[in-house]
């Protein structure tokens, strides 16, 4: 009886130890999915907006318009999430700014 209890406890400890990295990987994948979804939404909006709509969107974003505060907070606190988002959005954003003649002179 005692041997089976010790064996069960050992398996429980081993399972908990093995599950911790899996949980961290799951959280990382969920975070990446959230960043990717936010980037995809913004890129889609950038690409479909007219220059007038795009200019208006830039002005409203600059004035503190609220978008997903959870995603914004995560990117402020996580350099890797921020880099992932910027790498997906920067190209389409700058290209649209060039196309719409919105780059500062």
Backbone as ProteinMPNN parsed JSONL, in Angstrom:
{"seq_chain_A": "XXXXXXXXXXXXXXXXXXXXXXXXXXXXXXXXXXXXXXXXXXXXXXXXXXXXXXXXXXXXXXXXXXXXXXXXXXXXXXXXXXXXXXXXXXXXXXXXXXXXXXXXX", "coords_chain_A": {"N_chain_A": [[0.832, -1.186, 0.0], [1.863, 1.259, 0.888], [3.988, 1.526, -0.894], [2.649, 1.844, -3.328], [1.398, 4.272, -2.855], [3.578, 6.025, -2.658], [4.573, 5.706, -5.228], [2.414, 6.734, -6.704], [2.43, 9.378, -5.816], [4.906, 10.164, -6.798], [4.456, 9.989, -9.55], [2.488, 11.972, -9.758], [3.918, 14.279, -9.059], [5.82, 14.253, -11.108], [4.122, 14.536, -13.322], [3.042, 17.081, -12.843], [5.354, 18.603, -12.996], [6.066, 18.163, -15.665], [3.89, 19.306, -16.943], [4.075, 22.042, -16.532], [5.914, 23.368, -18.41], [4.407, 22.884, -20.736], [2.107, 24.354, -20.245], [3.188, 26.929, -20.25], [4.024, 27.071, -22.891], [1.556, 26.94, -24.16], [0.375, 29.321, -23.244], [2.118, 31.132, -24.483], [1.613, 30.576, -27.197], [-1.087, 31.36, -27.301], [-0.83, 34.074, -26.731], [0.706, 34.876, -28.943], [-1.153, 34.309, -30.949], [-3.116, 36.206, -30.341], [-1.725, 38.619, -30.756], [-1.109, 38.305, -33.471], [-3.705, 38.296, -34.555], [-4.577, 40.9, -33.916], [-2.724, 42.374, -35.413], [-3.311, 41.462, -37.996], [-5.939, 42.397, -38.301], [-5.537, 45.184, -38.185], [-3.799, 45.577, -40.401], [-5.477, 44.737, -42.462], [-7.45, 46.713, -42.292], [-5.888, 48.986, -42.869], [-5.132, 48.43, -45.517], [-7.566, 48.424, -46.849], [-8.725, 50.896, -46.471], [-9.557, 54.145, -47.776], [-7.464, 56.923, -48.75], [-8.335, 59.221, -47.394], [-9.885, 58.111, -45.32], [-7.895, 56.633, -44.066], [-6.103, 58.637, -43.23], [-7.764, 59.949, -41.416], [-8.101, 57.876, -39.572], [-5.485, 57.632, -38.604], [-5.228, 60.079, -37.281], [-7.196, 59.811, -35.291], [-6.249, 57.604, -33.86], [-3.945, 58.651, -32.811], [-4.942, 60.397, -30.975], [-5.597, 59.007, -28.749], [-7.576, 57.09, -29.042], [-9.554, 54.316, -28.136], [-8.553, 51.066, -28.557], [-8.094, 47.589, -28.553], [-7.439, 47.28, -25.352], [-6.229, 45.334, -23.842], [-4.487, 44.027, -25.603], [-2.837, 46.185, -26.264], [-1.716, 46.785, -23.75], [-0.351, 44.402, -23.27], [1.559, 44.471, -25.295], [3.004, 46.693, -24.561], [4.261, 45.776, -22.312], [5.654, 43.542, -23.1], [8.358, 42.964, -24.904], [8.867, 41.1, -26.983], [6.328, 40.466, -27.992], [5.598, 42.973, -28.882], [7.537, 43.389, -30.899], [6.806, 41.351, -32.66], [4.271, 42.245, -33.485], [4.897, 44.774, -34.635], [6.6, 43.968, -36.72], [4.784, 42.816, -38.449], [3.014, 44.861, -39.087], [4.34, 47.226, -39.777], [5.408, 47.479, -42.461], [3.058, 47.479, -44.275], [1.823, 49.749, -43.148], [3.658, 51.935, -43.504], [3.901, 51.848, -46.291], [1.271, 52.55, -47.04], [1.188, 55.119, -45.972], [3.075, 56.35, -47.616], [1.842, 56.03, -50.141], [-0.411, 57.622, -49.729], [0.66, 60.081, -49.366], [1.421, 60.936, -46.764], [3.651, 61.034, -45.197], [5.804, 62.697, -42.926], [7.416, 65.753, -43.773]], "CA_chain_A": [[0.0, 0.0, 0.0], [2.739, 2.416, 1.001], [4.768, 1.624, -2.126], [1.779, 2.386, -4.384], [1.173, 5.682, -2.54], [4.801, 6.72, -3.032], [4.61, 5.685, -6.686], [1.387, 7.665, -7.174], [2.907, 10.727, -5.533], [6.002, 10.422, -7.731], [3.846, 10.265, -10.852], [1.803, 13.263, -9.673], [4.96, 15.308, -9.098], [6.376, 14.217, -12.455], [3.11, 15.087, -14.23], [2.983, 18.526, -12.61], [6.602, 19.162, -13.507], [6.017, 18.097, -17.122], [2.807, 20.151, -17.43], [4.434, 23.457, -16.427], [6.361, 23.906, -19.701], [3.309, 22.831, -21.702], [1.258, 25.506, -19.943], [3.891, 28.124, -20.71], [3.967, 27.057, -24.352], [0.176, 27.256, -24.529], [0.201, 30.757, -23.024], [2.884, 31.825, -25.515], [0.862, 30.443, -28.45], [-2.282, 32.186, -27.194], [-0.373, 35.456, -26.842], [1.07, 35.087, -30.341], [-2.392, 34.346, -31.736], [-3.775, 37.48, -30.086], [-0.927, 39.637, -31.44], [-1.3, 38.099, -34.909], [-5.066, 38.716, -34.905], [-4.605, 42.365, -33.86], [-1.946, 42.857, -36.555], [-4.06, 41.147, -39.215], [-7.069, 43.319, -38.353], [-5.04, 46.517, -38.515], [-3.292, 45.554, -41.771], [-6.654, 44.669, -43.329], [-8.055, 48.041, -42.286], [-4.969, 49.877, -43.576], [-5.146, 48.147, -46.944], [-8.877, 48.662, -47.452], [-9.13, 52.291, -46.292], [-9.153, 55.185, -48.725], [-6.475, 57.809, -48.125], [-9.033, 60.096, -46.446], [-10.21, 57.296, -44.141], [-6.63, 56.282, -43.422], [-5.638, 59.842, -42.551], [-8.653, 60.137, -40.264], [-7.783, 56.826, -38.603], [-4.221, 57.982, -37.962], [-5.486, 61.182, -36.352], [-7.959, 59.324, -34.131], [-5.367, 56.729, -33.069], [-2.992, 59.523, -32.123], [-5.599, 61.142, -29.903], [-5.915, 58.125, -27.629], [-8.738, 56.262, -29.314], [-9.364, 53.029, -27.471], [-8.701, 49.807, -29.27], [-7.982, 46.513, -27.577], [-6.52, 47.704, -24.294], [-5.463, 44.167, -23.384], [-3.382, 43.827, -26.553], [-1.911, 47.311, -26.111], [-0.993, 46.593, -22.496], [0.571, 43.282, -23.415], [2.686, 44.871, -26.135], [3.836, 47.634, -23.802], [5.001, 45.038, -21.287], [6.333, 42.373, -23.661], [9.093, 43.369, -26.098], [8.74, 40.115, -28.06], [4.998, 40.653, -28.582], [5.655, 44.244, -29.61], [8.32, 43.174, -32.125], [5.985, 40.514, -33.548], [3.228, 43.119, -34.031], [5.528, 45.783, -35.497], [7.109, 43.309, -37.925], [3.67, 42.521, -39.347], [2.239, 46.057, -39.415], [5.168, 48.36, -40.214], [5.49, 47.582, -43.919], [1.81, 47.993, -44.846], [1.544, 51.087, -42.633], [4.516, 52.906, -44.172], [3.515, 51.877, -47.701], [0.034, 53.328, -47.172], [1.553, 56.513, -45.722], [3.734, 56.839, -48.833], [0.819, 56.116, -51.189], [-1.348, 58.693, -49.421], [1.457, 61.282, -49.163], [1.232, 61.306, -45.368], [4.916, 61.043, -44.465], [6.253, 64.053, -42.575], [8.472, 66.264, -44.662]], "C_chain_A": [[0.879, 1.253, 0.0], [3.534, 2.626, -0.283], [3.913, 2.222, -3.244], [1.487, 3.868, -4.13], [2.386, 6.512, -2.942], [4.913, 6.791, -4.558], [3.609, 6.682, -7.26], [1.825, 9.108, -6.956], [4.035, 11.103, -6.502], [5.46, 10.741, -9.117], [3.144, 11.619, -10.864], [2.81, 14.413, -9.759], [5.557, 15.394, -10.502], [5.39, 14.837, -13.458], [3.01, 16.605, -14.075], [4.222, 19.208, -13.165], [6.592, 19.2, -15.039], [4.959, 19.046, -17.684], [3.174, 21.632, -17.406], [4.963, 24.019, -17.746], [5.251, 23.897, -20.749], [2.361, 24.004, -21.487], [1.891, 26.798, -20.43], [3.863, 28.207, -22.236], [2.572, 27.424, -24.84], [-0.088, 28.75, -24.358], [0.927, 31.564, -24.105], [2.157, 31.752, -26.864], [-0.391, 31.31, -28.435], [-1.927, 33.662, -27.354], [-0.021, 35.778, -28.289], [-0.164, 35.163, -31.23], [-3.112, 35.672, -31.562], [-3.037, 38.619, -30.804], [-1.134, 39.523, -32.947], [-2.68, 38.571, -35.353], [-5.175, 40.241, -34.906], [-3.866, 42.948, -35.062], [-2.717, 42.632, -37.851], [-5.241, 42.095, -39.382], [-6.618, 44.707, -38.778], [-4.542, 46.584, -39.959], [-4.46, 45.518, -42.757], [-7.333, 46.03, -43.426], [-7.197, 49.02, -43.081], [-5.106, 49.681, -45.089], [-6.48, 48.469, -47.601], [-9.328, 50.115, -47.352], [-8.717, 53.158, -47.478], [-8.125, 56.064, -48.008], [-7.13, 58.735, -47.099], [-9.386, 59.338, -45.162], [-8.96, 56.943, -43.351], [-6.076, 57.465, -42.63], [-6.464, 60.107, -41.297], [-8.354, 59.114, -39.171], [-6.49, 57.138, -37.873], [-4.415, 59.097, -36.935], [-6.225, 60.697, -35.116], [-7.123, 58.401, -33.259], [-4.386, 57.565, -32.264], [-3.619, 60.266, -30.963], [-6.053, 60.245, -28.764], [-7.169, 57.311, -27.819], [-8.521, 54.885, -28.716], [-9.555, 51.893, -28.446], [-8.57, 48.732, -28.208], [-6.955, 46.878, -26.511], [-5.681, 46.54, -23.776], [-4.262, 43.931, -24.298], [-2.366, 44.948, -26.418], [-1.082, 47.145, -24.849], [0.032, 45.487, -22.594], [1.783, 43.708, -24.233], [3.579, 45.892, -25.443], [4.741, 46.896, -22.83], [5.817, 43.879, -21.831], [7.044, 42.758, -24.958], [8.966, 42.383, -27.261], [7.388, 40.24, -28.757], [4.97, 41.938, -29.399], [6.392, 44.066, -30.927], [7.525, 42.35, -33.13], [4.931, 41.37, -34.241], [3.825, 44.112, -35.027], [6.024, 45.157, -36.795], [6.001, 43.012, -38.928], [2.985, 43.784, -39.874], [3.079, 47.154, -40.071], [5.193, 48.534, -41.729], [4.209, 48.12, -44.539], [1.486, 49.42, -44.396], [2.361, 52.146, -43.373], [4.18, 52.985, -45.659], [2.253, 52.706, -47.915], [0.323, 54.806, -46.934], [2.238, 57.123, -46.946], [2.703, 57.022, -49.932], [-0.109, 57.308, -50.986], [-0.642, 60.027, -49.148], [1.283, 61.833, -47.735], [2.523, 61.281, -44.555], [5.292, 62.488, -44.122], [7.387, 64.493, -43.494], [9.593, 66.847, -43.869]], "O_chain_A": [[0.666, 2.179, -0.782], [3.734, 3.761, -0.716], [4.41, 3.028, -4.03], [1.344, 4.639, -5.079], [2.232, 7.594, -3.51], [5.302, 7.82, -5.109], [3.928, 7.401, -8.207], [1.613, 9.961, -7.818], [4.101, 12.241, -6.967], [5.946, 11.655, -9.783], [3.196, 12.336, -11.863], [2.573, 15.402, -10.452], [5.774, 16.49, -11.021], [5.8, 15.585, -14.345], [2.907, 17.328, -15.066], [4.128, 20.29, -13.746], [7.061, 20.168, -15.638], [5.118, 19.545, -18.798], [2.628, 22.406, -18.192], [4.494, 25.075, -18.171], [5.167, 24.814, -21.566], [1.866, 24.584, -22.453], [1.202, 27.666, -20.966], [3.697, 29.288, -22.801], [2.428, 28.143, -25.829], [-0.702, 29.377, -25.221], [0.403, 32.569, -24.585], [2.09, 32.745, -27.588], [-0.726, 31.93, -29.445], [-2.635, 34.408, -28.03], [-0.403, 36.828, -28.805], [-0.223, 35.976, -32.153], [-3.661, 36.211, -32.523], [-3.675, 39.489, -31.397], [-1.315, 40.533, -33.626], [-2.814, 39.18, -36.414], [-5.798, 40.815, -35.8], [-4.334, 43.915, -35.665], [-2.768, 43.516, -38.707], [-5.515, 42.549, -40.493], [-7.244, 45.334, -39.633], [-4.833, 47.548, -40.666], [-4.426, 46.202, -43.78], [-7.742, 46.451, -44.508], [-7.72, 49.797, -43.878], [-5.186, 50.651, -45.844], [-6.52, 48.758, -48.796], [-10.231, 50.525, -48.082], [-7.676, 52.94, -48.098], [-7.945, 55.952, -46.795], [-6.546, 59.006, -46.05], [-9.21, 59.854, -44.058], [-8.967, 56.953, -42.12], [-5.633, 57.305, -41.493], [-5.922, 60.448, -40.246], [-8.356, 59.446, -37.986], [-6.396, 56.938, -36.662], [-3.833, 59.06, -35.851], [-5.914, 61.126, -34.004], [-7.27, 58.412, -32.037], [-4.039, 57.201, -31.14], [-2.914, 60.72, -30.062], [-6.817, 60.679, -27.903], [-7.774, 56.88, -26.837], [-7.417, 54.345, -28.783], [-10.601, 51.777, -29.086], [-8.917, 48.973, -27.052], [-5.749, 46.795, -26.743], [-4.552, 46.736, -23.324], [-3.156, 43.668, -23.826], [-1.161, 44.698, -26.454], [0.132, 47.345, -24.877], [1.143, 45.604, -22.075], [2.912, 43.347, -23.902], [4.779, 45.949, -25.71], [5.857, 47.336, -22.554], [6.601, 43.285, -21.091], [6.402, 42.866, -26.003], [8.959, 42.804, -28.417], [7.311, 40.13, -29.98], [4.385, 41.981, -30.482], [5.928, 44.537, -31.965], [7.569, 42.627, -34.329], [4.718, 41.239, -35.447], [3.312, 44.269, -36.135], [5.883, 45.756, -37.861], [6.254, 42.962, -40.132], [2.439, 43.781, -40.977], [2.547, 47.939, -40.856], [5.013, 49.648, -42.221], [4.252, 49.117, -45.259], [0.941, 50.209, -45.168], [1.807, 53.15, -43.821], [4.173, 54.075, -46.231], [2.175, 53.482, -48.868], [-0.236, 55.661, -47.621], [2.003, 58.287, -47.273], [2.686, 58.061, -50.593], [-0.545, 57.932, -51.953], [-1.285, 60.995, -48.743], [1.035, 63.022, -47.534], [2.489, 61.488, -43.342], [5.114, 63.39, -44.939], [8.208, 63.684, -43.927], [10.571, 67.326, -44.443]]}, "name": "protein", "num_of_chains": 1, "seq": "XXXXXXXXXXXXXXXXXXXXXXXXXXXXXXXXXXXXXXXXXXXXXXXXXXXXXXXXXXXXXXXXXXXXXXXXXXXXXXXXXXXXXXXXXXXXXXXXXXXXXXXXX"}
